[in-house]
Amino acid sequence: MSVLYVPSEHLSGAKAEVIGHSGSDGTIAMAWPELDLIICYFTQSRNGLTAIKIQRDIDRLLINPGKTPIIPEEYKPYVGIYQANSGAYRGMEFTVFMFNGNLTVDIPNILFFELQEPTSAGFWKFTMDPSAFITFEEDADGIVTGMRFHEPGATHYLTKIQTTPVYGWYLY
């Protein structure tokens, strides 16, 4: 068994809520014993993100439908969908959402990255790779209108195209 989820508030003597196994090429099998539900997802997409994204959607649509995650007030201005205006990402949509209590950015065709709290200069560094970071753009009224994705050797500007909360993969 390589996947086991027991809510932290119930660790002593609790039953597993989710059990399963993940494979090397994106294959996953998950079971929710209390819901009498098993989902098997088979793919040949080495290093692909579809398995991670399908787990997020299963939780949002089947396991916790209608459950709205709490987004802290200080993060609400940043959450949304941003579209790249130039470079290799031109036209692609980046999603900023909450994951594990952290502001997180989903970079298309790569992965999603949790962000550290911003520095005094407003740099939201990637937890996994502090050489990459995000800065947010605001208009004269302080409304977040865009962001810049800074990676070694390049900076990409993105315009905010959706301001309503985006629901990613949450732990409630």
N, C-alpha and C positions, 0 to 999 in steps of 0.2 A: 504494500500500500504506500504510494508515494504522495498522495494528497489526503490530508485530514484536517478538517476545520472543526474546532470546538470553541464556542464563544468564550473569551477570556473571563467573563464574569461567572462562568459555570465550570471552570477547569476541574475542580475537585469533584470527581464522581459523575460528571456529566456525560451524556451520550454525544457522539459525533454528529454534527449537522450535515456535513458533506464528507464523503469518502470517494477516492478515485485514483486514477493513474494517468500520467501524461507520458507521451512518447517523444522521440527525437525529432520527428518531422511535423509537429503540430497536432498530432493525434491526442485526443483526450477522452476519458471516460469518467463520468461523475455520477454519483448516486446520492440522493437525499432520502434516507430511510424513512423519516417521519412523513414525507410527502408521497412515498411510494413512487418515486420518479427516478429514472435513469436516463442519462443523455450520453450518447456516444458520438464523437465527431472525428471523422477520419479524413485526413488530407495528406498530401505530399508537398508541404510548403516549408522546407527547412528555413529556419530563421524568420518565418513569417509571423505576422501579428494576429492572424485571424483567430487563433485559439484564445488568445487573451481577450480580444474584442468580443468573441462570442460568449465567453464566460461573463463578461460585464453585462451583455444584453440578456442573457439567461437570468441573471440576478434581477435586473431591472424589470423584465417583462413577466417572468414566471415565479420567481421565488419571493420577491418583495414588490409586487405590482402596486403602483399608487403610492409607494412610500417615498416621500420627498426627503432627500438628505438635507441636513442643516449646513448651510454655507455661512461661515462667520462674516459679520458685517464688513470687516476690513478687507475681505477677499472678493466680495460681490462685484466691485467695479471692474475687476480683471477677468472674471469668468465670462466665457463666450467663445465665438468662432471668429477667427481672423484669417483673411485671405492674403497670400503672398503676392506682391506686386512686381517682383523681378527675380532674375537669376534662375537657378535650377528648380526652385520651388514655385515659380510663377504660376498663379492660378490655383495652387493647392491650398487646402483649408487646414489650419492648425486649430486645435481645440484646447482651450484652457479650462480646467475643471478641478474639482477637489478629489483627492485620492489619499486614503489613510490619514486624513486630517491636514494634508499639505496641498498647496497650490501646485498643479501639475500641468505640463504641456504635452500634447500628443502631436508629434511631428510625423506627417504622413510618410508611409513606407519605411519608417525607421522604428520608432518605439515611443512610449511615453515616458517622460522624465519628471520626477518630483523636483520641486524647486526649494532652495533654502530661503530663509527669510531674507529680505533685501538688505544689501549693504547701505551705508549712509549715502552712497552715490546712486542708489536705486537699481543696483544690479541684482537680479534674481538668478543666482548661480545654480547650475544643475547639480544635484546632490551627487550623481555618479561621475560627473566630469566638470569640475569647477572652471575649466578653461572656456566652457560655453555658458552663455547666460542670456537672459531676456531683460529688456528694458521696456517700460510701457510709456506711450505717448498720451498726453492729455491736452484738451483744448483749453481755451481761456477760462471756462467755467469749471475746470477740474474733472471733466468727463473723459474717461479713457476711450480714445478713438483709434488706437493702433498699438503695435508693439514692434520692437526690433529684436530679431534673433541674431545674436552675435556668436559665431563659431570661429575657430582659428582660421584666419585668412579671408573671412567674408562676413558681411552683415546684410541681413535681409529685412526689408520693411514689409509689414503686414497691416492691412486696414481691418478694423473690427467691423464685421458684417452682421453679427447677431449678438444682441446684448442680453437676451433672456438667459437664465441659468441653463447650463448644459450639464446633464447628468452623466457622469462617468461611472467608474467602478468604485463603489463606496463600501466601507465597513461601517455599519451603523452602530 
